[in-house]
Amino acid sequence: MALGFWLLYIAVVALSVIVFNLGFARKLPVLKNVVVYTGLVIGCFVLTFFAIFMPVAEALIVIAAVLGVYRIRLRIHKKNQQEA
């Protein structure tokens, strides 16, 4: 049971980092990055408790997919705009 919780925690943290990087991350100095990711890791501990009863990890997967498609489309649009 405890192993399952920690595996879920690792999955939630990994997916949250991916979503943060795809949607919200900006270039920050190293110390500010450490503070942001520390807050993210601490906040994911609370999210893991919610993830036991609700589909948090699944929602993060969908969000990561949507943001990934958005990033790809944005990159293609910018590339086409530079060529024109």
Backbone torsions as a table, in degrees:
resi	resn	phi	psi	omega
1	MET	NA	-44.2	179.7
2	ALA	-67.3	-36.9	178.6
3	LEU	-63.5	-40.5	178.2
4	GLY	-61.6	-40.3	178.2
5	PHE	-63.0	-45.0	-178.2
6	TRP	-69.6	-34.6	175.3
7	LEU	-66.2	-40.1	176.3
8	LEU	-64.6	-39.6	178.2
9	TYR	-61.4	-45.0	179.3
10	ILE	-63.5	-40.6	178.6
11	ALA	-65.0	-42.4	179.8
12	VAL	-65.8	-41.8	178.5
13	VAL	-63.5	-46.8	-178.7
14	ALA	-61.8	-45.3	179.6
15	LEU	-67.2	-36.4	178.3
16	SER	-66.4	-39.1	177.1
17	VAL	-64.4	-42.2	178.6
18	ILE	-62.3	-46.7	-180.0
19	VAL	-63.8	-41.4	178.5
20	PHE	-61.8	-44.6	-179.4
21	ASN	-67.4	-37.2	-179.4
22	LEU	-74.1	-34.2	-171.1
23	GLY	-109.6	-29.3	-167.4
24	PHE	-130.6	-14.5	-172.3
25	ALA	-70.3	141.4	173.4
26	ARG	-126.5	165.8	177.0
27	LYS	-69.9	116.0	-179.7
28	LEU	-124.3	157.0	172.1
29	PRO	-63.2	161.3	-172.8
30	VAL	-60.0	-44.6	-177.2
31	LEU	-65.1	-39.0	177.0
32	LYS	-67.3	-36.7	175.9
33	ASN	-61.2	-42.5	178.9
34	VAL	-61.7	-42.5	179.3
35	VAL	-64.5	-43.4	-179.1
36	VAL	-63.9	-47.3	-177.8
37	TYR	-71.3	-30.1	174.6
38	THR	-64.8	-44.6	175.7
39	GLY	-62.1	-37.9	178.1
40	LEU	-63.8	-43.9	-179.7
41	VAL	-66.0	-40.0	178.4
42	ILE	-67.9	-41.9	178.5
43	GLY	-65.2	-31.6	178.8
44	CYS	-68.7	-22.6	176.0
45	PHE	-63.6	-41.7	176.7
46	VAL	-68.1	-42.2	178.6
47	LEU	-60.9	-31.6	-179.7
48	THR	-66.0	-37.0	175.7
49	PHE	-63.3	-40.2	175.5
50	PHE	-66.7	-34.4	-176.6
51	ALA	-68.1	-17.9	177.8
52	ILE	-66.6	-36.8	-175.4
53	PHE	-109.6	-16.1	-178.3
54	MET	-126.4	159.9	-176.5
55	PRO	-81.7	61.7	-178.8
56	VAL	-69.8	-47.7	-178.3
57	ALA	-63.0	-39.8	178.9
58	GLU	-65.9	-39.1	177.4
59	ALA	-65.3	-38.7	177.4
60	LEU	-64.5	-35.2	176.6
61	ILE	-63.7	-44.6	179.5
62	VAL	-65.0	-43.3	179.1
63	ILE	-61.8	-42.5	178.7
64	ALA	-62.8	-39.7	179.1
65	ALA	-65.7	-44.8	-179.8
66	VAL	-64.0	-45.4	179.1
67	LEU	-66.5	-33.9	176.3
68	GLY	-64.4	-44.1	177.4
69	VAL	-63.9	-41.2	178.1
70	TYR	-60.8	-44.7	179.7
71	ARG	-62.4	-41.3	179.8
72	ILE	-64.6	-46.3	179.7
73	ARG	-63.7	-38.3	178.6
74	LEU	-65.1	-42.1	178.7
75	ARG	-63.8	-42.1	178.0
76	ILE	-64.2	-42.3	-179.8
77	HIS	-63.4	-44.2	179.2
78	LYS	-65.2	-38.3	178.6
79	LYS	-64.8	-43.2	177.5
80	ASN	-65.8	-35.3	-179.7
81	GLN	-69.0	-36.7	178.5
82	GLN	-69.7	-34.1	179.5
83	GLU	-70.7	-30.3	-176.7
84	ALA	-81.3	NA	NA
